[in-house]
């Protein structure tokens, strides 16, 4: 679907957490498909598909857990994507109506930790891939990866979209050949496809990690749809985001499971990809790794971009920040430096426990996504006074106790069901043999509690305020200041 004209902004992107005015809206709705496909189609995602195999599950049930976790987890992140065109705002600033002008710092802190954690993993993985093929040392390549990702993030929204489209087309060729080679060349242990080999614990562990990984994208999605015109439909925005992300995720996670089942205890992400690629033809493993490093650089740029928006949002809650280009450059630079330092200081212990990190991300954002989506689609039905989101004394208040209470209660009832490897197994999870069903507890509890607490919200009054402030909002956006 084609939308309105081309961007009116050239060079470095100037906007950050501020509202995007209507005459700057641009792009095509289908661009969301390749963006979310390629964001997920990286070898970092491949690593998400390993947990069931490593915990003793067989191949067929690992594959089914991946598909089920992706189908459910992507459902929530794709609904967040539809918020961007309607509100013209990045994702995390939209938490203020639920959590308050200051209270939203709670979720922003967790979001920034997520961006940092993923960047450490992605940049190390890219550096190892480049060192394996081009040599030079992992630390050198960590610095190069960070620098290139920094440049992409600085240019911003449009270049990120273009890069992901280009990488998607190339991916279909390189990984298409690689996947066919994996399916044809590799051999798997006896019983890999035995449906009678079902075990709850590895199945739910794999399901939980996959669902958590997909839900973790929820904090990104409106960042990359907010420049689209508001007349794009919620349904089509959902579809392009959902199928792009789900297809990219399933493809790479399935590859990860197949490679882990083939390699067994000898599996190591970079080495196993290289070996499997060389089974297609000599030297193809290096081609796969070189291309994979480009995908990891692009997703590292996404994390820097989103981390910058989250950092600016947090600073603005403490002291009002005018969203200038200078502020954007400083926060992206700071995020890049933190990513670099974290990657250089990371140990093998961090990489070995990446799946535990994914589960922790799931736990932190399950109650948030429940509250945010319930507020947008049920309580306020997409009607927000956007200017008030930037007003520390506005109608949404400094502390949104409805959202904070729903979040904390939802998180608390999940704790007994947590199962995080050797770190912590809650009593309910232990009674279930280590199976983790916390996702199915936290989501409905937080969502229903928030709905019950917000029954008195006067949406019509908020809509009238939004209509009265609409002209001033557009004017403030053109002057590049908060309303």
Buried (B, 14 or more C-beta within 10 A) or exposed (E): EEBBEEEEBEEEBBBBBBBBBBEBBBBBBBBBBBBBBBBBBBBBBBBBBBBBBBBEBBBBBBBBBBBBBBBBBBBBBBBBBBBBBBBBBBBBBBBBBBBBBBBBBBBBEBBBBBBBBBBBBBBBBBBBBBBBBBEEEBBBBBBBBBEBBBBBBBBBBBBBBBBBBBBBEBBBEBBEBBBEBBEEEBEBEEEBEEEEBEBBBBBBBBBBBBBBBBBBBBBBBBBBBBBBBBEBEBEBBBBBBBBBBBBBBBBBBBBBBBBBBBBEEEBEBBBBBBBBBBBBEEEBBBBBBBBBBBBBBBBBBBBBBBBBBBBBBBBBBEEEBEBBBEBBBBBBBBBBEBBBEBBBEBEEEBBEBBBBBBBBBBBBBBBBBBBBBBBBBEBBEBBBBBBBBBBBEBBBBBBBEBBBBBBBBBBEBBBBBBBBBEEEBBEBBEEBEBBBBBBBBBBEBBBBBBBEBBEEBEBEEBBEBBEEBBEEBBEBBEEBEBB
